[in-house]
Amino acid sequence: MGSISLTCWGRSMPPVDPNFTFLTKLPEIEKISLMRSCNGLVLLRHTPFLDPNDTKALGYIVCNPATKEWVDVPNSGWTLKPLHEEYYNAEDAHTITYLFFDPAVSLQFKLFQFCQDFSMNVLQVNTYSSESGVWSGRAVECWSHEAMRSRIGSAFVNGMLHWTIFCRSAQHNALVAVDGEGEKCRIIHWPNEERGLLVFLGQSQGLLHCMSGRMDDFNKFTELSIWVLEDYDAEKWILKHSVSCLHLFGEPSCCVHNYHIAIHPDHNLVFFVQRLNKKLISYDLDSKELSVLYTLEHNCAFITPYVPYFVESSVLVKKS
């Protein structure tokens, strides 16, 4: 449970348990880790303690922390033979899974899973539908020249889920937009030379936001910039804010990958969690003020902003 950090935002509302004790108290739930969130639902990875290499026992949990409803999702059955026997051979060692949920259209959810080899080549694409309750394979050709960059984040905007990819043929980063059927609808290019190296993608105030950085001769970041996609159709990005690493972190240069990043869904606030000291800090883009919010009890592998969704659903068939 030390890998989970769920930060909740919203107006006056009933409390939401960010530690998922409504799940961890159940005898059938063993080790869970936070993977994604989308429009009020949360995707967790469920790993049994007895044999973490048993791919048949691995699976997912999709839950609504606001209503304490949840449903378990079996693993897709995909495995990658390791180069060496001592390598971890579980399904999630070489998969990236995204959660798609659009309550404005349907209470059903989808999972999009990308299976990669040790060189980050996409070998297989699987889709899970809560409506059918099964995994199905998809054509991999349209993804064969791209590598998923899951650590940068994902964002739901304009009815589509966006995440970042590296285009091998063009040798540059880009954003991909995927619809509820898992179809690639759009590629939004990101020129590193003009805007800096992409380090974070998120949604705030209904618009795509990206954070990029400029690096020194030692490959450390000296400045971070926040860009907003103001005109989606024309791909018009506006520089919203720039800040030095000296102001943010107290040092002239740093490795941003040592921080987890999130953005407030409604306000001009950016959040960082430093891996070493586990402090959660906020930075106000308007006032340029830094605030230390609290220190996490455990190291976390991922943080996500969460806006509670207080609608019960028959799709999430279990309730704690």
C-alpha positions as CSV (number, residue, x, y, z in Angstrom):
1,M,0.0,0.0,0.0
2,G,3.0,2.3,0.3
3,S,2.9,3.0,-3.4
4,I,-0.5,4.7,-3.3
5,S,-1.1,8.4,-3.0
6,L,-4.5,9.8,-4.0
7,T,-5.1,13.5,-3.7
8,C,-8.7,14.6,-3.6
9,W,-10.1,17.9,-4.7
10,G,-13.6,19.3,-4.9
11,R,-16.2,21.4,-3.2
12,S,-17.9,20.5,0.1
13,M,-18.5,16.8,0.0
14,P,-18.4,13.6,2.1
15,P,-14.9,12.4,2.9
16,V,-13.2,10.1,0.5
17,D,-10.7,7.5,1.8
18,P,-7.4,8.1,0.0
19,N,-5.8,5.0,1.4
20,F,-8.4,2.6,0.0
21,T,-9.0,0.9,3.3
22,F,-12.5,-0.1,2.0
23,L,-10.5,-2.5,-0.2
24,T,-7.4,-3.4,1.8
25,K,-9.6,-4.6,4.8
26,L,-11.1,-7.3,2.6
27,P,-9.4,-10.8,2.8
28,E,-9.4,-11.3,-0.9
29,I,-7.4,-8.1,-1.5
30,E,-3.7,-8.4,-1.0
31,K,-1.2,-5.9,-2.5
32,I,-2.6,-3.1,-4.6
33,S,-0.8,-0.2,-6.3
34,L,-2.2,2.9,-8.0
35,M,-1.9,3.1,-11.7
36,R,-4.3,5.6,-13.2
37,S,-7.5,7.7,-12.6
38,C,-10.0,8.9,-15.1
39,N,-13.2,11.0,-14.4
40,G,-13.7,9.7,-10.9
41,L,-12.7,6.0,-11.4
42,V,-9.3,4.6,-10.3
43,L,-7.3,1.8,-11.8
44,L,-5.3,-0.3,-9.4
45,R,-3.0,-3.3,-9.9
46,H,-3.7,-6.2,-7.7
47,T,-0.7,-8.5,-6.9
48,P,-1.0,-11.5,-4.6
49,F,1.7,-11.9,-1.9
50,L,2.0,-15.6,-2.3
51,D,3.5,-15.7,-5.8
52,P,4.0,-12.3,-7.4
53,N,5.3,-14.1,-10.5
54,D,2.1,-16.0,-11.1
55,T,0.6,-14.1,-14.0
56,K,-2.6,-16.1,-13.8
57,A,-3.3,-14.5,-10.3
58,L,-2.4,-11.0,-11.4
59,G,-5.3,-8.6,-12.2
60,Y,-6.7,-5.2,-11.9
61,I,-9.3,-3.4,-9.8
62,V,-11.4,-0.5,-11.0
63,C,-13.0,1.3,-8.2
64,N,-14.9,4.4,-7.2
65,P,-13.5,5.6,-3.9
66,A,-16.4,8.0,-3.4
67,T,-19.0,5.2,-3.5
68,K,-16.7,2.4,-2.4
69,E,-17.8,0.4,-5.4
70,W,-15.3,-1.8,-7.2
71,V,-14.9,-4.6,-9.7
72,D,-12.0,-6.9,-10.3
73,V,-10.6,-7.4,-13.8
74,P,-8.6,-10.5,-14.8
75,N,-5.2,-10.2,-16.3
76,S,-5.0,-10.3,-20.1
77,G,-2.9,-13.5,-20.2
78,W,0.0,-11.8,-21.9
79,T,3.6,-12.7,-20.8
80,L,7.0,-11.9,-22.1
81,K,9.7,-14.6,-21.8
82,P,12.6,-12.9,-19.9
83,L,16.1,-12.6,-21.3
84,H,17.4,-14.1,-18.1
85,E,15.5,-16.3,-15.7
86,E,16.2,-14.0,-12.7
87,Y,14.2,-11.2,-14.4
88,Y,10.7,-10.5,-13.1
89,N,8.3,-12.2,-15.5
90,A,4.9,-10.9,-14.3
91,E,2.4,-9.3,-16.7
92,D,2.8,-5.8,-15.5
93,A,6.6,-5.8,-15.9
94,H,6.2,-5.0,-19.6
95,T,2.7,-3.6,-20.0
96,I,1.3,-0.1,-19.8
97,T,-2.4,0.1,-19.1
98,Y,-4.7,3.1,-19.4
99,L,-8.2,3.6,-18.0
100,F,-10.9,5.2,-20.2
101,F,-14.1,6.4,-18.5
102,D,-16.5,9.0,-19.9
103,P,-19.6,9.2,-17.7
104,A,-21.2,11.8,-20.1
105,V,-21.5,9.0,-22.6
106,S,-21.7,5.7,-20.6
107,L,-21.0,4.3,-17.2
108,Q,-19.0,1.5,-18.8
109,F,-15.2,1.7,-18.8
110,K,-12.4,0.4,-21.0
111,L,-8.8,-0.6,-20.4
112,F,-6.2,-0.2,-23.1
113,Q,-3.1,-2.4,-22.5
114,F,0.1,-2.1,-24.5
115,C,2.5,-5.0,-24.2
116,Q,6.2,-4.2,-24.9
117,D,9.5,-6.0,-25.1
118,F,12.7,-5.0,-23.4
119,S,13.4,-2.4,-26.1
120,M,10.0,-0.8,-25.6
121,N,8.6,-2.1,-28.9
122,V,4.9,-2.6,-28.8
123,L,4.2,-6.3,-29.5
124,Q,0.5,-6.6,-28.6
125,V,-2.4,-4.3,-27.8
126,N,-5.3,-5.6,-25.7
127,T,-8.6,-3.9,-24.8
128,Y,-10.9,-4.8,-21.9
129,S,-14.6,-3.7,-21.9
130,S,-16.6,-3.7,-18.7
131,E,-19.7,-4.4,-20.8
132,S,-18.4,-7.7,-22.3
133,G,-16.1,-8.6,-19.3
134,V,-13.4,-9.9,-21.6
135,W,-10.1,-8.9,-23.1
136,S,-9.7,-8.7,-26.9
137,G,-6.7,-8.3,-29.0
138,R,-6.3,-5.4,-31.4
139,A,-4.2,-4.6,-34.5
140,V,-0.7,-3.6,-33.4
141,E,0.5,-2.1,-36.7
142,C,-0.5,1.5,-36.0
143,W,1.5,1.4,-32.8
144,S,4.5,-0.6,-34.0
145,H,6.7,2.5,-34.6
146,E,6.0,4.2,-31.3
147,A,7.0,3.8,-27.7
148,M,4.6,4.6,-24.8
149,R,5.9,7.2,-22.3
150,S,3.6,6.3,-19.5
151,R,5.6,8.1,-16.7
152,I,4.7,11.5,-18.2
153,G,1.0,11.0,-17.5
154,S,-2.3,11.1,-19.3
155,A,-5.3,13.5,-19.6
156,F,-8.9,13.2,-20.6
157,V,-10.0,16.2,-22.8
158,N,-12.6,16.6,-25.5
159,G,-14.0,13.1,-24.9
160,M,-10.6,11.5,-25.7
161,L,-7.8,10.1,-23.6
162,H,-4.4,11.6,-24.3
163,W,-1.0,10.3,-23.4
164,T,2.6,10.7,-24.7
165,I,4.5,8.6,-27.2
166,F,7.9,8.7,-28.8
167,C,7.8,8.4,-32.6
168,R,10.7,6.3,-33.6
169,S,10.6,7.2,-37.3
170,A,10.6,11.0,-36.7
171,Q,12.6,10.8,-33.5
172,H,10.4,13.1,-31.5
173,N,7.8,13.1,-28.8
174,A,4.1,13.6,-29.5
175,L,0.7,13.3,-27.8
176,V,-1.8,10.8,-29.0
177,A,-5.6,11.1,-28.6
178,V,-7.6,7.9,-28.3
179,D,-11.4,7.5,-28.3
180,G,-13.5,5.1,-26.3
181,E,-13.0,2.3,-28.8
182,G,-9.2,2.5,-28.5
183,E,-8.8,4.0,-31.9
184,K,-6.0,6.5,-32.5
185,C,-7.8,9.7,-33.5
186,R,-5.1,12.2,-33.6
187,I,-1.3,12.9,-33.2
188,I,-0.3,16.2,-31.6
189,H,3.3,16.9,-32.3
190,W,5.7,18.3,-29.7
191,P,8.9,19.9,-31.0
192,N,11.5,19.5,-28.2
193,E,13.7,22.1,-29.9
194,E,11.1,24.9,-29.5
195,R,9.4,24.0,-26.2
196,G,11.9,21.8,-24.3
197,L,11.8,18.2,-23.2
198,L,8.4,17.0,-22.3
199,V,8.2,15.9,-18.7
200,F,4.5,16.0,-17.8
201,L,1.0,15.9,-19.3
202,G,-2.2,16.7,-17.5
203,Q,-5.6,18.4,-17.7
204,S,-6.6,21.6,-16.0
205,Q,-9.6,23.8,-16.5
206,G,-10.7,21.6,-19.4
207,L,-7.5,22.1,-21.4
208,L,-4.4,20.0,-22.1
209,H,-1.4,21.2,-20.1
210,C,2.2,20.1,-20.6
211,M,5.3,20.8,-18.6
212,S,8.7,20.9,-20.4
213,G,12.2,21.7,-19.3
214,R,15.4,23.2,-20.5
215,M,18.6,21.3,-19.7
216,D,22.2,22.3,-19.0
217,D,25.4,20.6,-20.2
218,F,25.1,18.0,-17.5
219,N,21.6,17.0,-18.7
220,K,19.9,18.5,-15.6
221,F,16.9,20.9,-15.8
222,T,17.4,24.5,-15.0
223,E,13.9,25.8,-15.9
224,L,10.4,24.4,-16.3
225,S,7.7,25.8,-18.5
226,I,4.0,25.1,-18.6
227,W,2.2,25.1,-21.9
228,V,-1.6,25.0,-22.6
229,L,-3.2,23.8,-25.8
230,E,-5.4,26.9,-26.3
231,D,-6.7,25.9,-29.7
232,Y,-7.1,22.2,-30.0
233,D,-8.0,22.0,-33.7
234,A,-5.2,24.3,-34.8
235,E,-2.7,22.8,-32.3
236,K,-1.9,26.3,-30.9
237,W,0.1,26.1,-27.7
238,I,0.5,29.1,-25.4
239,L,3.3,29.5,-22.9
240,K,1.4,29.8,-19.6
241,H,4.3,30.0,-17.1
242,S,8.0,29.5,-16.6
243,V,9.9,29.0,-13.3
244,S,13.5,28.3,-12.4
245,C,14.5,25.1,-10.6
246,L,16.3,27.4,-8.2
247,H,13.0,28.9,-7.1
248,L,11.1,25.6,-7.1
249,F,13.6,23.2,-5.5
250,G,16.3,25.4,-4.1
251,E,19.1,24.3,-6.5
252,P,20.1,25.8,-9.9
253,S,19.6,22.5,-11.7
254,C,18.0,19.2,-10.9
255,C,16.7,15.9,-12.2
256,V,13.0,16.4,-12.6
257,H,12.5,12.7,-12.9
258,N,13.2,12.5,-9.2
259,Y,9.8,14.2,-8.7
260,H,6.2,13.1,-9.2
261,I,4.2,15.8,-10.8
262,A,0.4,16.6,-10.9
263,I,-1.7,19.6,-11.8
264,H,-4.9,20.9,-10.1
265,P,-7.9,20.2,-12.4
266,D,-9.5,23.5,-11.6
267,H,-6.9,26.0,-10.5
268,N,-3.4,27.2,-11.5
269,L,-1.6,24.9,-9.0
270,V,1.1,22.4,-9.7
271,F,2.1,19.7,-7.3
272,F,5.5,17.9,-6.8
273,V,6.5,15.0,-4.6
274,Q,10.2,14.5,-4.1
275,R,11.1,10.9,-4.1
276,L,13.9,11.3,-1.5
277,N,12.2,13.4,1.3
278,K,8.6,12.4,0.3
279,K,7.4,16.0,0.7
280,L,4.3,17.1,-1.2
281,I,4.7,20.7,-2.3
282,S,2.4,23.0,-4.3
283,Y,3.4,25.9,-6.6
284,D,0.9,28.6,-7.3
285,L,1.4,29.9,-10.9
286,D,-0.4,33.2,-10.1
287,S,1.3,34.2,-6.9
288,K,4.5,32.1,-7.5
289,E,4.3,30.9,-3.9
290,L,5.5,27.5,-2.7
291,S,3.8,25.6,0.0
292,V,4.8,22.4,1.8
293,L,1.5,20.5,2.2
294,Y,2.7,17.4,4.1
295,T,5.2,14.6,4.1
296,L,4.0,11.2,2.9
297,E,4.4,8.3,5.2
298,H,5.7,6.0,2.5
299,N,7.4,6.3,-0.9
300,C,4.9,6.5,-3.7
301,A,5.2,5.3,-7.3
302,F,2.5,7.6,-8.7
303,I,0.3,10.5,-7.6
304,T,-2.9,11.6,-9.3
305,P,-5.4,14.4,-8.7
306,Y,-8.8,13.0,-8.0
307,V,-12.3,14.6,-8.3
308,P,-14.9,12.4,-6.6
309,Y,-17.7,11.0,-8.7
310,F,-20.7,10.3,-6.4
311,V,-22.8,8.3,-8.8
312,E,-23.4,4.6,-8.0
313,S,-23.0,2.2,-10.9
314,S,-24.1,-1.4,-11.6
315,V,-20.9,-1.8,-13.6
316,L,-18.9,-1.8,-10.4
317,V,-20.6,-4.8,-9.0
318,K,-19.0,-5.0,-5.6
319,K,-19.3,-2.6,-2.7
320,S,-17.5,-2.5,0.6
